[in-house]
């Protein structure tokens, strides 16, 4: 999956990786430790300072004036503290495990090494707030925040042997198969709520429908986007119950309706927060969407399907929409369900991040809602 710089930084709030970051770290530690990539990409093994158990970190090396260096893109993070506690005695794994001694570089000497690191290790760029082409003075200003260690060993110059090539190829094939299987399982096993529709049962209508109504508990709104992963398709679904608004019925017609949908409360199909929703919808600056009816809709039966004309405001942009809705009296209440297609470019939304070579997400989706309206 491809991630924006903001999403990558969000994985390491406070210098500690979240669950997603830890999964990626385990995967890349296995790949880099197997020696699949050039010797710049290694796995650091060092005893945990509290448990004594071996901890593994996938890292990229910076080469500078004939030496190799480790740079901490997260500052004074876990592996840095473990290295210091181990007095620099570590193991560097790249196809083979080799002992190495890491020597911390004084702050005054770090700037050119950090710049070389950003030039050669793209993964560090979202976390160090200096452009890799910036003058050396800008690196000197932040050097104290990013520990650097010189490798005093020959651990990064392994001799190539055929047996290690065979093992490397076997590990790569196994990892690809495992990764593909994990992706397929995630797609097929991910809970996907059905499209929003009227509840299965309703109370008998009570009285006339004219009056004022307000959105009540049980209202839901959200979207679904089709994803394709390794040839398999399924829907990515977002849901929120943060809905408010009113509707007016007069002379058997819905004459006015406006509803606010809180996007900050969006969750994925399994009920968990999904940071990618916030990024794509830019909820920091546009936390709400608004649906407004612009033409009356007649109510001439207990349950009615109709085409409603209105506007949808999303990402600060208002567009006309046509929504196919189902409306039903439920006792003294009204249940309203409907959906409308949304093209992300129409609202200047960032397209959701895809899955790189494994798959993609569509550049459009479906907005859907179920409004439970109680008399105001």
N, C-alpha and C positions, 0 to 999 in steps of 0.2 A: 504494500500500500504506500502511496506517496503522501507525504505530510508537508504542510506549510511550515515555515520557520516558527510561527507562533505556536503551532501544535507541537513541534519538537521541543520548544522551550517549556511548554506546559507539562511535558512528560517528566521534567526534572525540577519541579518547584522546590526551592530550598536546597538544591544540590543533591536531592535523593530521587531516584527513579521511581515512577509509579508502576503499577502492575504491567502495563504495556511495555514500558521501557525495560523492565526486568526480563520479560519474555524475549524481546529483541536481543538483549545482552547475552542471554543463555544461547540463543541460536548463533549469533555471530562469534561468540567465544569458541563454539565447536568448529565453525567453519574456518576462522582464522587460525585456530590452534592446529587444524589439520594441514595448514600450509597451502591452502587452495590459492590464495592470492599472493602477489609479490611480497617480498620480505618486509616491506614497510608495515604490513598488516599482521599484527601478532596478538597473542593472548597472554596477559600478565597473570601469573599465579603467585599469590602471596598469602601467608597465614593470616587469618582474622585476628585482630588484636585482642578480642575478648574471648572468642571460642577456640582459637588455635586451628580451626578447620581451614582447609585451602579454599580461598575465594578466587574467582576468575573474572577478568575484565577484558573485553576486546578493545584494543587500542590501536591508533595509528601513530607511527613514528615520524619524527621530523629529522631530516639529515642536515647537518650544518657543520661545515669546515672539517669534514672527515669523521665526525662522531654522530651517533644516533641519540635522540632525546625523546623522552615521554613528556607530554604537556597535558595538564589537567584542564580540560575545557570547562569543568564545573567548579573550579577553584579548589578550596580545601575540602575535598570530598572523601568518600569512604576509602577508596584505594590509596589515596595519598596518605591518609592516617595509618593505614595498615603498613605501607612501605616504611614510613618513619618508625613505627613500632618494631618492625623487623630489622631495623638498622640497615635498610637498603638491600638486604639479602632476599632475592626473589628468584623465580623461575620464569623464563620467557619461552613460550611454546610457539613454534612455527614448523609444523611437521615433526619436529623432535623437541623434547624438553631440554633446555640448557640453563644451568645456573647463571645468574648475572648479579652484579652489584650496582645499585642505583645510587648516584651521588646528586644531592639536591644542588641546583645551580643558584648562586646568589642573585638577588633581585636585579642588581645593576647589570647583569650579563644576560638577562632573559629576553629582552625586547626583540633582537634579531631572530632568536630561536622561535618565539611565538609567531612572528610574522611568517617564517618559513613553514611553521606548522599549519597556519591557515591557508597557505598557498598549496600545500600538498594533501591536507586532510579535510575534505569538504564537510564532514560531519561536525567539525568543531565550529564552523562559521556561525550557525544560529546562536551560539552560546557566548561567544566573545565579541563584545560590541565595538569592534574595529574592522574596517574594510581591509582585506588582505593586501590591497595596493596602497594603503595609507602610509604616510611618512613614518619613519622610525620613532619620532617623538611621540606619536599617538600610542604606540605600543609601550613606550617607556612609562607613560602615564598610568597604564593599567597592569603593568608587569607584576606588581606586588600581590595582585589578586589571583594569579594563575601559576601555581607551582610547576617547576620544570626540573626533570631529573636526567642526568647524563648516564648512559649505559657504559660502564667500565667492564666490558667483556666482549667476547667474539660471538655472543649468542645470536647475533643477527646475520651471521655469514655461514649458514649451513652448507655442507657439501651435498650435492644432489645425488641421490642414490635411487636406483630403479625400484627397489622394494618400497621406498617411501612414496614414489609416484603411484605405484599400484594401490597402496593404502589410501593415498589422497583421493584417487579416482573413485575408489570404493566408498569412501566417506561422502564424497560429493553426491554420488548417485543415491546413497541411502538418505542423505539429507533432503535431496530434491523430492524423492518419493514420499518421505515423511511430511514435508511441507505441503506437497500437493494433496496428500490425504487429509492433513489438518484443515486445509482451506476448503476442500469439498465437504468435510464433516461440518465445519462451521456454517457453510451456506445451507446445507440440508437440515441441520439441527437447530438453526436459529429460529426462535419463535416468531411467527409472522401473524399478527392479528388480522382477522378478516376485515374487509371494507366496512366502514361505519354505515349502519342502516337503522331503520326503526326497530325498537325493541320487539321481541317475539310476541309479547302479549300486551294488551292494553285494557284499561277499564272502559266500561260503556260510557259514551258521551253523556255529560250532565249539563243541561242548560245550553244557551246559545254561545257562540264563539266570540261575539264582539266584546272588546275590552282591551286592557293593557296587560302585557306579559313581560316577565323578566327571566333571563337565563338562570337556571337553578342547578343544584347539585346533580351530577350524572351527565352533564353536558361534556362533550369531547370534541376536539378538533385536531387536525394534523395533516400529514401528507404521506404518500408512498412513492418510492422511486425504484425502478427496476434495476437490479444489478445482474451482471453476467460474470461468472467466475469459472474458468476452465470449461466453458461450454454449458454450464448449468445456470439457470435463471431463477431468481426469486426476488422478493420485494424487501426493500429497507423501509421500515415504517417508523414515523415519529408521532407521538401523541402528547396532548396537554389537556388538562382539565381546568386550566386557568382562563375562564371565559366569563365575560360580563356583557350586559347589553339588554336592550328592550325591543319589543315589537308591539305594534298597534293593529288591531283588527276592527274594522268599521264596515257595517253593511255587508258582512260576509266576505270582506276582502282584507288581506294583509296590506295595509296602506303605507306602513313605515316600519323599518327594522334596521338596527345598527348593532353590531356585535364586535367587541374587542377580544382578541385572542392573544394571551400572554405567551410569547415564544421562549422566554427564559425557563419555563417549566417543562419544555419538551424533553421527553425520554424516548429511548429506543423500544423495540418490540419486547425486550426482556425487562422493561421498567427501569433501566439504568440511564443515568445522564450520558449524553453523547456530545463531547466537545466539538466534533465536526459539525454538528447542527449549528452551534453558536458561531463557528467560523464562517460557514457558508451563508447563513442568514444575517451575519453581522449584528447579532443581538445586543452587543455592547452599545451600539449607536441607535439601533432600531429594535427595541425589545417587544414591540407589539405589531400585530397585523389587525386590519379592520375590514369587516364585510358590511356593506351598506346596500339596502334594497332601493332601487331607483324607480321601479314601476310596480303598481299593485298586482297582487296575486289573488285570484278568486278562490274561495273555499266553498264549494257547492256539494260536498259529500264528506262523510266521516273520515275517509282516507282519500287523499287526492295526490296525484302526480302532476306536476306542472313545471313549466320552464320559467325560472325567475331571472330577471335582469337587474344587475346591480354593479357595484364596483368592489374591487379588492385592492387594499393598500398594503403593500409589502415592501420592506427595505426603503420606506419613504416615497415610494412611487405608486400612484393610483392608476389602475387600468380597468376598463369595462370588462365585465364577465357575464357569461350566461351559464346558469347553474340549473341542472335537472334536480328537482327536489321532490321529496315525498313528505306530505303533511297529514297528521292524524290527530284527532281528538283523543285524549286519554283522560277520562273523567272530566275534570274542569281544566285540565292542562292541554298543551299542544306539544307534540313531538315533531321535530323537523329534521330530516336527514338529506344530505345532498353532497355533490362533488363537482369539481371543475378542473380541467387540465391547466397546468402552470408551466410555462417555458421560462427557465431561469434567466435567459438573456433579456426577456421583456422587463424584468425587475432589476436588472444589472446585478444579479446575484452571482457569487463565485460558484462555479460548478463543483459539486462534491468531489473530493479526492477519490481517484480510482485505485486499482490494485496493481498498477504497473503492468508487467507482462502477463499477470495471471488473470486479469479481468478489468471490468470498467463499470461505471455507473452512468445512467442515462443523463442527458442534459435537460430533461424535463420530468415532471412528475404530476401527481394528482393531489389537489387539496380536497379534503373531505371533512365533514362535520356532522355531529348529532347534537342539536339544541333541544334541551328539555325546558320548556317554557311554562312557568307557573304564573297565575294571575297576580299582578302587582297590587 
